[in-house]
Amino acid sequence: MATRFIDNENKTISDSLTGLMWQESYAYFETGSNISWYDAQEYIEKLNQHMLGGYSDWRLPGRLEIQSLYEIALPFKSRGKTFILHINPIFEFSYGSCFWTSKTRFSAALGFEFDVGDMHWYPKASQTGTVRAVRNDWTPQQMIEPGWTNEAFRA
């Protein structure tokens, strides 16, 4: 079985399943605090100015894009306790489980929570989320096994 996530050794991770490229780190890990959706826009701008991984087209992920990173049950040990990490350990992850998405509605933005796998609307100005930037385009159909659709419709 092929490895899904590939460390590009330039602070980026490529997802061979979706074709997306992700920032290895994330805003909370780098800043030590959650940020607003507006601050997330500035954070993305800085990544693009500094050309993270040699690219200047980083953006906030869409709803389905960020959900594609969610792992139902990946255990990890820390300080003698076993926890469930809901993201592949190839990515930096410490605290700050709510990640901003590009999806907005009036003065709210959608945040995805890796601790429980839920999505919630938060005021854009609230210091609620963090950012893991993404680049490239994809379609959700890329995640469906080609043979699955044929089998499902034959039944």
C-alpha positions as CSV (number, residue, x, y, z in Angstrom):
1,M,0.0,0.0,0.0
2,A,1.4,3.4,-1.0
3,T,2.1,6.0,1.7
4,R,-0.7,8.6,1.7
5,F,1.3,11.5,3.2
6,I,4.7,12.4,2.0
7,D,7.1,14.8,3.8
8,N,8.5,17.1,1.1
9,E,11.4,18.1,3.5
10,N,10.5,21.8,2.9
11,K,7.9,22.3,5.7
12,T,5.1,20.9,3.4
13,I,3.3,17.6,3.3
14,S,1.8,16.2,0.0
15,D,-1.3,14.0,0.1
16,S,-1.1,11.4,-2.6
17,L,-4.8,10.6,-2.2
18,T,-6.2,14.1,-2.8
19,G,-3.3,15.8,-4.6
20,L,-3.4,18.6,-2.0
21,M,-0.2,20.0,-0.5
22,W,-0.5,21.0,3.2
23,Q,1.6,23.2,5.5
24,E,3.4,20.8,7.9
25,S,3.1,23.2,10.9
26,Y,0.1,25.4,11.8
27,A,-0.5,28.8,13.2
28,Y,-1.1,27.8,16.9
29,F,2.1,25.8,17.0
30,E,4.0,28.8,15.7
31,T,2.2,31.6,17.6
32,G,1.1,29.9,20.8
33,S,-2.5,31.1,20.6
34,N,-5.7,30.9,18.6
35,I,-6.4,33.6,16.1
36,S,-9.4,35.1,14.4
37,W,-10.5,34.3,10.9
38,Y,-9.3,37.8,9.9
39,D,-5.9,37.1,11.4
40,A,-5.9,33.8,9.5
41,Q,-6.0,35.8,6.3
42,E,-3.0,37.8,7.3
43,Y,-1.2,34.6,8.3
44,I,-1.8,33.1,4.9
45,E,-0.5,36.3,3.3
46,K,2.7,36.0,5.2
47,L,3.1,32.3,4.1
48,N,2.7,33.5,0.5
49,Q,5.2,36.4,1.0
50,H,7.8,34.0,2.4
51,M,6.9,31.4,-0.3
52,L,6.5,28.4,2.0
53,G,7.9,25.4,0.3
54,G,8.7,27.6,-2.7
55,Y,5.0,28.4,-3.4
56,S,3.0,31.6,-3.1
57,D,-0.6,30.2,-3.6
58,W,-1.4,29.1,-0.1
59,R,-5.0,29.5,1.1
60,L,-7.4,28.4,3.8
61,P,-8.8,25.0,3.1
62,G,-12.4,24.3,2.1
63,R,-14.7,22.3,4.4
64,L,-14.2,19.0,2.7
65,E,-10.4,19.6,2.3
66,I,-9.8,20.0,6.0
67,Q,-12.1,17.1,6.8
68,S,-10.0,14.9,4.5
69,L,-7.2,15.0,7.2
70,Y,-9.5,13.8,10.0
71,E,-8.5,10.3,11.2
72,I,-11.2,8.5,13.3
73,A,-8.8,6.9,15.8
74,L,-5.0,7.3,15.8
75,P,-3.6,6.7,19.3
76,F,-0.5,8.4,20.6
77,K,1.3,8.5,23.9
78,S,2.3,11.6,25.8
79,R,3.4,11.8,29.5
80,G,2.5,8.2,30.1
81,K,-1.1,8.5,28.9
82,T,-2.6,7.4,25.6
83,F,-4.7,9.9,23.7
84,I,-6.5,9.8,20.4
85,L,-5.0,12.0,17.8
86,H,-7.4,12.7,14.9
87,I,-4.7,13.7,12.4
88,N,-1.8,11.8,10.9
89,P,1.2,12.3,13.2
90,I,3.3,13.4,10.1
91,F,1.7,16.8,10.8
92,E,2.7,19.1,13.6
93,F,-0.1,19.0,16.2
94,S,-0.1,20.1,19.8
95,Y,-3.0,22.4,21.0
96,G,-5.6,24.4,19.1
97,S,-8.0,21.8,17.6
98,C,-10.3,24.2,15.7
99,F,-9.1,25.0,12.2
100,W,-10.6,27.9,10.2
101,T,-11.9,27.1,6.7
102,S,-12.6,29.3,3.7
103,K,-16.4,28.8,4.1
104,T,-18.0,32.0,5.4
105,R,-21.6,33.3,5.9
106,F,-22.1,37.0,6.7
107,S,-19.9,37.7,9.8
108,A,-19.2,34.0,10.6
109,A,-16.7,31.4,9.3
110,L,-16.8,27.7,9.5
111,G,-14.3,26.0,11.8
112,F,-13.5,22.3,11.9
113,E,-12.6,20.7,15.2
114,F,-10.2,17.9,15.2
115,D,-10.8,16.8,18.8
116,V,-14.4,15.7,18.0
117,G,-14.7,15.9,14.2
118,D,-17.5,18.6,14.3
119,M,-17.9,21.8,12.3
120,H,-19.3,25.0,13.8
121,W,-19.9,28.5,12.8
122,Y,-17.9,31.1,14.7
123,P,-17.8,34.9,14.5
124,K,-14.9,35.8,12.2
125,A,-13.5,38.2,14.8
126,S,-13.4,35.5,17.6
127,Q,-10.0,34.2,18.7
128,T,-11.4,30.7,18.2
129,G,-9.3,28.9,15.5
130,T,-6.0,28.2,14.0
131,V,-4.7,27.7,10.4
132,R,-3.2,24.9,8.5
133,A,-2.7,26.2,5.0
134,V,-3.3,24.2,1.8
135,R,-2.6,24.6,-1.9
136,N,-3.6,22.9,-5.2
137,D,-7.1,22.0,-6.2
138,W,-9.0,18.7,-5.8
139,T,-12.4,17.2,-6.1
140,P,-13.9,14.9,-3.4
141,Q,-14.4,12.2,-6.1
142,Q,-10.6,11.7,-5.9
143,M,-11.1,10.0,-2.5
144,I,-13.6,7.4,-3.7
145,E,-12.1,4.1,-4.9
146,P,-13.0,3.7,-8.6
147,G,-14.4,0.2,-8.1
148,W,-16.6,1.3,-5.2
149,T,-19.1,3.2,-7.3
150,N,-19.5,0.3,-9.7
151,E,-20.1,-2.2,-6.8
152,A,-22.5,0.2,-5.0
153,F,-24.7,0.6,-8.1
154,R,-24.9,-3.1,-8.9
155,A,-26.3,-4.0,-5.6
